[in-house]
Amino acid sequence: MTTKLKEQERLDDLQNGYEIIQDREKFCFGIDAVLLSGFAKVKPGEKALDLGTGTGIIPILLKAKTQGEHFTGLEIQEECAEMATRSVLHNHLESEITIQQGDIKEASAIFGRASFDVVTSNPPYMIHNHGLENPHLPKAIARHEILCNLEDVISQASCLLRERGRFYMIHRPFRLAEIIGLMLKYRLEPKRMRLVYPYVDKEPNLVLLEGVLGGRSRIQVEKPLIIYEKPGVYTQDIVNLYGKV
């Protein structure tokens, strides 16, 4: 069956047996989603929820990479949620992946408390007044805290997880103190952290975090992840990661 694309949409091959519909005029997934899906762990029989799923890339990547039982994506923007649903149908994954339109701030009311073993999120990085807001609303919503903020994401993840459930997030290091403070406030004990560097001699520009609901205090800081050997050339770690997309 051929999937009919709308104007400006394209069908991208994920090199893992699946394809995804994207709109070049709106928000397309980037390396953040690949990094997060490579960092997150979903065990056999577990159910995972992605908060702010956009085009549904993280549930699709996690389906390809893990043995999780079911994956759900929550997305507030109707167009993005509809596009993600069509990608799920295109890949015949409707029994394994569900896309739900809704507000992150209402996630625990939508799904019920303690409904998931794993929650992931690639949330907006910038506070509402920080940085240049993209004039195109879908991209602005994805990048700036317009419809939800960091505390909304972390507090809802805590509500949605079963005891000892795991939360995975990618964010910016400049907000690391705030992130860890909020995780502890909502009983998400930081257990793993990995800093991501664009080049070996540059400062980190991303951080990957795992928190365990009700976990004991002990954090593992993993080796740095370097994106580029030189401009346009990925390191072997990133090549290997994309090879598992």
C-alpha positions in Angstrom: 0.0 0.0 0.0 1.3 3.4 -1.0 0.9 6.1 1.7 -0.4 9.4 0.2 1.7 12.3 1.3 0.4 15.9 1.7 2.0 18.9 0.1 5.5 19.5 1.4 5.6 16.2 3.2 8.3 13.6 2.6 8.9 9.9 3.5 12.2 9.3 5.1 13.9 5.9 5.4 15.0 5.2 8.9 17.3 2.4 7.8 15.8 0.0 10.3 12.8 -1.4 8.3 10.7 1.6 9.0 9.9 5.0 7.4 8.6 8.3 8.8 6.5 11.1 7.4 7.9 14.6 7.9 7.1 18.0 6.7 10.1 20.1 5.7 8.2 23.3 6.6 7.5 22.2 10.1 9.7 20.3 12.7 11.7 17.4 11.5 13.5 15.1 14.0 17.2 15.6 14.6 20.1 13.9 16.2 18.5 14.5 19.7 15.9 11.9 19.0 18.5 9.4 17.9 20.7 10.0 20.9 17.7 9.7 23.3 16.5 6.5 21.7 20.0 5.0 22.0 20.3 6.0 25.7 16.8 4.8 26.8 16.2 1.2 27.8 12.9 -0.5 27.4 12.9 -4.1 28.6 10.7 -7.0 27.3 7.1 -6.6 28.4 7.5 -2.9 29.4 5.2 -0.1 28.3 6.8 3.3 27.4 5.4 6.8 26.9 7.1 9.6 25.0 6.0 13.0 26.1 5.9 15.6 23.3 6.4 13.0 20.6 6.2 15.3 17.6 6.3 13.2 14.5 6.4 10.0 16.6 10.1 9.4 15.9 11.1 8.2 19.4 8.3 5.5 19.7 9.2 4.2 16.3 13.0 4.1 17.0 12.3 2.5 20.4 10.1 -0.1 18.8 13.0 -0.9 16.4 15.7 -1.0 19.1 14.1 -2.6 22.1 11.8 -5.4 23.2 9.2 -3.2 24.8 5.6 -4.4 24.7 4.0 -1.2 23.7 4.9 2.4 22.9 2.7 5.5 23.2 3.4 9.1 22.0 1.7 12.1 23.4 1.6 15.2 21.2 -0.4 18.4 21.7 -0.2 19.7 18.1 -3.0 18.2 16.1 -1.1 18.3 12.8 1.9 16.6 14.3 -0.2 13.9 16.1 -2.0 13.2 12.8 1.2 12.9 10.9 2.7 10.6 13.6 -0.4 8.4 13.4 -0.1 8.1 9.6 3.6 7.0 10.1 2.4 4.3 12.5 -0.1 3.1 10.0 2.3 3.3 7.2 4.7 1.0 9.1 1.8 -1.4 10.2 2.7 -0.7 13.8 -0.8 0.2 15.1 -0.8 -2.8 17.5 2.6 -1.7 19.0 2.4 2.1 18.9 -0.4 4.5 19.9 -0.3 8.2 19.2 -2.5 10.3 21.5 -3.2 14.0 21.0 -3.2 15.8 24.3 -1.4 18.2 26.7 1.7 17.1 28.6 0.3 19.0 31.6 -2.7 16.6 31.6 -0.9 13.4 30.8 -1.5 11.7 34.1 -5.2 12.5 33.8 -5.2 11.1 30.2 -3.4 7.8 30.9 -3.8 7.4 34.7 -1.1 7.4 37.4 1.5 4.7 37.4 0.6 3.5 33.9 4.1 3.1 32.4 7.4 1.5 33.1 9.4 4.0 31.0 8.8 7.7 30.2 11.0 9.5 27.6 11.0 13.2 26.6 12.9 15.5 24.3 11.3 18.6 25.6 11.7 22.3 24.6 15.1 23.4 25.7 14.6 27.2 25.8 12.6 29.1 28.4 10.0 31.3 26.8 12.0 34.5 26.7 15.4 32.9 26.0 16.9 32.9 22.5 15.2 33.8 19.3 11.8 32.2 18.9 11.0 30.6 15.6 8.2 32.6 13.9 6.8 29.3 12.6 4.7 28.0 15.5 5.2 24.2 15.3 9.0 24.7 15.4 8.7 27.4 18.2 6.6 25.0 20.3 9.2 22.3 19.9 12.1 24.5 20.9 10.7 27.0 23.4 8.6 26.5 26.6 5.5 27.9 25.2 2.9 25.2 26.0 4.7 23.4 28.8 7.8 23.9 30.9 10.5 21.6 32.4 8.6 21.2 35.7 5.5 20.1 33.8 7.5 17.4 32.0 9.2 16.1 35.1 6.2 16.2 37.4 4.0 14.4 34.9 6.7 11.8 34.3 6.8 11.1 38.1 3.0 10.7 38.1 3.0 8.4 35.1 5.7 6.0 36.2 5.3 2.9 38.3 7.5 2.7 41.3 11.1 2.0 40.2 10.1 3.1 36.6 12.6 4.9 34.5 12.6 8.4 33.1 14.9 9.3 30.1 15.4 12.9 28.9 17.8 14.8 26.7 18.3 18.5 27.4 20.9 21.3 27.5 23.7 21.3 30.2 23.1 24.9 31.1 19.9 23.8 32.8 21.4 20.8 34.5 21.1 22.1 38.1 17.5 23.0 37.5 16.8 19.5 35.9 18.4 17.6 38.8 16.7 19.8 41.4 13.3 19.1 39.8 14.0 15.4 39.4 14.7 15.1 43.1 11.7 17.2 44.0 9.5 14.6 42.2 11.3 11.5 43.5 13.1 10.8 40.2 16.6 9.9 41.5 19.3 10.6 38.8 21.0 7.3 38.0 22.9 7.8 34.7 24.2 10.9 33.0 26.1 11.3 29.7 27.3 14.6 28.3 27.3 15.1 24.5 30.0 17.3 22.9 29.9 18.6 19.3 33.7 18.2 19.1 36.3 16.8 21.5 37.7 20.3 22.2 34.3 22.1 22.6 32.0 22.4 25.6 29.1 19.9 25.9 25.8 21.1 24.3 23.5 18.2 25.3 23.0 16.0 28.3 21.3 12.6 28.5 19.8 11.7 31.9 18.1 8.6 33.4 16.1 8.9 36.6 14.4 6.1 38.6 11.2 6.8 40.6 12.0 6.1 44.2 15.5 5.0 43.4 18.4 5.2 45.8 21.0 7.9 45.6 23.8 6.9 43.3 24.6 8.3 39.8 26.8 6.9 37.1 28.5 9.4 34.8 29.1 7.7 31.5 32.0 8.5 29.1 31.5 11.6 27.0 29.8 11.2 23.6 31.5 13.2 20.8 29.4 13.9 17.7 32.0 15.0 15.1 35.6 14.1 14.4 35.7 17.1 12.0 33.0 19.2 10.3 30.6 16.8 8.5 32.3 13.6 9.7 30.7 11.7 12.6 32.7 9.9 15.2 32.5 6.1 15.2 30.3 6.2 18.3 27.7 8.2 16.3 28.1 6.1 13.2 27.4 3.0 15.4 24.4 4.8 16.9 22.9 5.7 13.5 23.6 2.2 12.4 21.2 1.1 15.1 18.5 3.6 14.2 
